[in-house]
Amino acid sequence: MSIPAEPVAIPAQVSALARGAALTPVWRNGIGGLTFRTDDGRFIKWGPLDPEANMHDEAERMRWARRWITVPEVLEQGQDAEHEWLVTIALDARSAVDPRWAEDPGTAVRAVGEALRAMHDTLPVADCPWEWSVPTRIAIAERRGIEIPDAFRDAPEIDRLVVAHGDACMPNTLLAADGRWTAHVDLAALGTADRWADIAVASMSTEWNCGLGWEDALIEAYGVEPDRERLAYYRDLWNAT
């Protein structure tokens, strides 16, 4: 997953959704999906149809979460036999892995930790209609044909049940120009889970995006002491599924 460095071919569906607006590619994910920014204040996300964590689910979760936290407003969502797309209003913010923060990883890491804590403290568990529990994640992985070792079925006791982001990697927090977090994106897997399921992934992603030595700084910004057992379990589960 990265910001495209080479020229990107614009899919026909993206061109149609742009309706004449100029397009700038801003992200390519691991399965070939692309995100473009338009010059009229929108983002267009396009990629292969995913039956498990699709953009229809993402749009539904974004609309739900916007009742309590800041996420981009959904304008359009659709799919055909092979691809899916999502159009949202652009916010005045940049991803925590934007080049703007490459020379100031401490600010970005702190903002991501604080943003994740705010999400967990704000979204109401009782009102959330989705799960991101261990059994749910294992079931999804098995439907994809992934063999999950039995050891993963013995999860640590839940520390605190929250509405989890589901993909709390650093790119999915947006920062304002002053370095404060402003919004969350990529909510296709949002659902109830132990908070450590998110903390483990968010802190692990600091190594991918900032280099070694930032994991505990994110956890400190979140506001808890590192729980090494839960961190290890949920990182291994992430990598296995």
DAJONOR-V632128 format. One record per pair of residues at least 12 apart in sequence whose ideal C-beta (glycine too) atoms are under 7 Angstrom apart, sorted by the first residue. I is the first residue (numbers start at 1). J is the second residue. Records with the same first field share a line. If there is no record, write none. Layout:
I=J  J
This chain:
1=28  29  30  171
2=28
3=26  27
4=25  28
8=25  34
10=23
11=46
13=46  83  85
14=36  44  46
17=44  76  85  87
18=38  44
21=38  39  40
22=38  39
23=36  38
24=36  37
29=47
31=47  48
32=47  48
33=45  46  47  48
34=46  47
37=90
41=89  90
42=75  87  88  89  90
43=72  88  90
44=85  87
45=85  86
46=83  85
47=83  84
48=82  83
49=79  82  83  84
52=140  143  144
53=188  189
54=84  188
55=77  84  85  86  188
56=77  79
57=188
58=86  187  188
59=74  77  86
61=130  187  188  190
62=74  187
65=123  187  190
68=122  123
69=119  122  123  184
70=182  183
71=183  184  185  187
72=88  89  91  183  185
73=88  89
74=86  88
75=87  88  89
91=174  182  183
93=174  175  176  182  183
94=174  175
95=171  174
96=108  111  112  170  171  173  175
97=170  171  209
101=175
105=210  214
106=217
107=179
108=170  175
109=206  210  214  217  218  221
110=217  221
111=173  175  179  180  181
112=170  173  181  202  218
113=218  219  221  222
114=181  221
115=173  181  184
116=165  168  198  199  202  222
117=222  223
119=165  184
120=162  195
123=163
125=161  162  163  192
128=163  191  192
130=190  191
131=191  192
132=164  166  189  191  192  193  197
133=192  193
134=155  237
137=237  241
138=152  153
141=241
146=241
148=240
152=237  240
155=233
156=229  230  233
158=194
159=194  195  196  227  230
160=194  195
161=192  194
162=193  195
163=190  192
164=190  191  192  193  195  197  198
165=184  187  190  198
166=187  188  189  190  191
167=186  189
168=198  201  202
169=201  202  205
170=205  206  209
172=184  185  186
196=227  230  231  234
197=234
199=219  222
200=230  231  234  235  238
201=234  238
202=218
203=215  218  219
204=235
206=218
